[in-house]
Amino acid sequence: MCLIVTIIMAYLAIANLIAGNLVAGLLQSAIALLFLLLLIRNIYMTLQYKKGCSVNGCKITDTIAQFFRRDRDDT
């Protein structure tokens, strides 16, 4: 779905830029780039899932959470 939307929005952006509609063309090209980023992210997550790696959570928040972990002494 993201691939289809990306291709359509890129085509419309190029058509509007050729026609001289700069604002519409730039807006549609920005939307196409965002959908392309979403597509790349989905591909990356799928590859990581197939490898068996965890894609849950965010590395930045996990790193920050490590500073606030409590050390439990169950002695």
KENUNU-564000 format. One line per 10 residues: number of its first residue (from 0); for each residue x, y, z of C-alpha. Coordinates in steps of 0.001 Angstrom, whole numbers. Layout:
N
NUM = X/Y/Z ~ ...
END
This chain:
75
0 = 0/0/0 ~ 2792/2422/894 ~ 4534/1652/-2382 ~ 1417/2440/-4409 ~ 772/5701/-2567 ~ 4445/6691/-2895 ~ 4442/6105/-6647 ~ 1145/7956/-7165 ~ 2193/10936/-5036 ~ 5588/11132/-6764
10 = 3894/11086/-10172 ~ 1450/13817/-9142 ~ 4282/15883/-7666 ~ 6290/15695/-10888 ~ 3198/16505/-12962 ~ 2409/19555/-10813 ~ 6002/20775/-10898 ~ 6052/20499/-14697 ~ 2705/22313/-14915 ~ 4082/25149/-12799
20 = 2146/24498/-9608 ~ 5094/24798/-7257 ~ 3238/24748/-3941 ~ 1166/21682/-4802 ~ 4184/19945/-6325 ~ 6386/20564/-3294 ~ 3664/19478/-888 ~ 3035/16268/-2815 ~ 6745/15539/-3062 ~ 7069/15969/719
30 = 4164/13557/1216 ~ 5781/11095/-1208 ~ 9065/11280/724 ~ 7305/10636/4023 ~ 5532/7606/2578 ~ 8895/6419/1229 ~ 10378/6681/4727 ~ 7434/4712/6093 ~ 7972/2055/3426 ~ 11689/1784/4263
40 = 10861/1485/7973 ~ 8338/-1284/7287 ~ 10870/-3183/5184 ~ 13493/-2829/7918 ~ 11103/-4039/10631 ~ 10054/-7012/8503 ~ 13670/-8027/7899 ~ 14479/-7721/11605 ~ 11403/-9773/12502 ~ 12426/-12524/10072
50 = 15917/-12601/11608 ~ 14365/-13081/15022 ~ 15496/-9740/16387 ~ 13245/-7698/18575 ~ 11841/-4560/17003 ~ 9686/-3650/19989 ~ 10578/-500/21818 ~ 12966/2261/21010 ~ 16720/2048/21520 ~ 16909/5593/22829
60 = 14289/5060/25527 ~ 15818/1687/26438 ~ 19199/3375/26878 ~ 17698/6105/29047 ~ 15748/3530/31080 ~ 18976/1693/31931 ~ 20127/4699/33959 ~ 17054/4464/36190 ~ 17052/712/36839 ~ 16982/-424/40384
70 = 19551/-2926/41495 ~ 17765/-5572/43533 ~ 19620/-7257/46293 ~ 17589/-10281/47328 ~ 19934/-11343/50075
END
